[in-house]
Amino acid sequence: MGKIIFYEDRNFQGRSYECMSDCSELTSLLSRSQSCRVESGCFMVYERPNFQGLQFFLRRGEYPDMQRLMSMGMMFDSIRSCRLIPSHRGPFRIKIFERENLSGQMNELMEDSDNIMERFRMQECLSCNVIDGHWLLFEQLHFRGRMIYLRPGEYRSFREMGLSGIRIQSLRRIIDVC
């Protein structure tokens, strides 16, 4: 179970909204969200409605100013949607593919990798199949830069997910730390 409280203004000021599950459209509840508190669980927050745009992983803690929270070198000024990350205690397994539509060179991972291109001698990672667990894929080596949250399922094209131009360099399991 998770709980996050969004505030319209910085430093936990203004109207607030408590959320304990996914919310695809926060702007219908608050005009904007510029600070938040995660009281329990872990959440992915998004800069656009319907879980689109820049993403940022939040765990229990206080986030008094989303504009100052540097996400991938870009300003993250307001949260427009959020997704609760459920606890996962079982195995982790992901298949990454060099091309779209789950084609080309395939590699299977069950642990974190801070440099998938070097480790597997891949040119690109353009699609994947999350078999078990929840994963974060990162644009830069060593789990840095823009990130993508993936839960179990097939992801046939990162480009069609609105992530064109992103080059996956590392990936990490979301271990039950929430």
N, C-alpha and C positions, 0 to 999 in steps of 0.2 A: 504494500500500500504506500502511495506517495502523496505528498501534499506540497503545493507551491502557491505562494501568494504574490500576485502581481499588483504593482502600484502605478498609478498614472504618472507620477512625478519622481524625480530623483530622491534618494535618501528616504525611501519608504513613505512618501507624502502623497496626498491626494486620495482619490477614491481607490478602493482595492477590490480584488476579486480572488477568491480562493478556488483552487482547481485541484482535483484529485484523480484526473484521468486525461485522456487526449482532449485537446480543444483546437479545432481547425480554424476558428475565427474569433480572436480576442477583441478585435476592434468593434464588434457589435456589443461587447460588454464594457469596454473601457475605450476612451478615445485614443489612448496610446498606453504603452507600458514601458517605463524607463527605469524601473528598479524591481527587484523581486527577492523573495526569501524562499529557499527550499527547506521546508521543515522536515521532510522525510522523503526517501526515495531518490531517484535520479530522473532527470528530464532532458530532452533535447528541446531547445527553443529555436524558433525560426523567425527570420526577418519579414517573411511574407505569409499571408494566409495559406491554408491547406498544405502546411508542412513543406513550403517551398522556400527557395533562396538560401542565404547563408544560414548555417546551423551552428549551434554551440552547445556543448555538453555541460550540464550543471548538476552538481551533487549537493548534498546538504551544506547549507551556508547562506551567507548574505551577499547580495549583488546590488550595491547602492546606486550604481550609475552605469547603465548599459552603454552609454556613449563612450565611457572611458574603458570599457571592457574591450580590449583590442582582440578582435577575432580575425586571424589571417591577415593582419596588416590593414584591415578595412574597418571602418566604424560600424558598429552594430547599434543603431540608435533606438530601436523600438522592437519589442517582441510582438509578433502578430499571430503566432500559433505555437502550440507546444504538444509534445508527445511524452507520455509516461513510459519509461523503460522498465518493463517487468523484470522481476528477479529471475535468474536462470542459474540453476545449480548442477546441471548435467554437463555432458561433453560439449566441446566446441569444434565445429567443422565447417570449413568454407572452401569452395573451389573457385579459383580465379582463372579467367580466360584472357588471352592476349587480344582477342577480337570481339566484336559485338555478337549477339545471338549465341552466346556460350560456345564459341568456336575458336579455332587456333590452339596454340599451346595452352595446356591446362595444368595447373598445379593445385594440390590440395594441402591445406594447412589446418593444424589443430592448435596452434600456438601463435603468439604475437610474432611479427616480423618487422624490424625497423628499416629494412631495405629490400623490398621484394624484387626489384629489378636486378640487383646484383646477385641476390641469393638464387634466383631461378633463371637468370639470363633472359629475362623477358624484355621486349621492346616497349610494350604497353600493357595496361590492364584495363579493358574496356567493358567487361561484363563479369558477372559472378553468380554463384548459386550458394546461398547461405543454407546449409543443411541443419546445423545445430548452433544455438546460442545467438547472441547479439554482438555485433561488431562495429567498430569505428574504422573507416578508411580515411587516410590522411594524404593530403597533396604533397607534403614534404617528407623527407627522411626523418627518422627518429620521432614519429608521432607529432608532427608540427604542421601548421598551416590549416587551410580549409579542411573541414571534415565532413564525412557522410555517415549517417547512422543507418545500419541495415539490420533488419530482423529476418527470420527465416523466410526464404522465398527466392525466386529467380529474378535477377536484375539483368535483363538482356541488353540494355544500352544505357550507359551513364549519360550519354549525350541527350537521349530522349527524356531523361529525368531532369533535364535543365542544367546539366553539369558539363556542358561542352567546354573544352579547354582545360579541364582539370586532369592532371596526370597523377594517378595513384602511385605513391612511393612506399607507403608503410601501412600496416593495419594492426589493430589491437582488439582483443576480446574485451567485452564489458563484463568483467568478473563481478560477482555479487559484492560490491563495495558500497552499495547505496543503502 
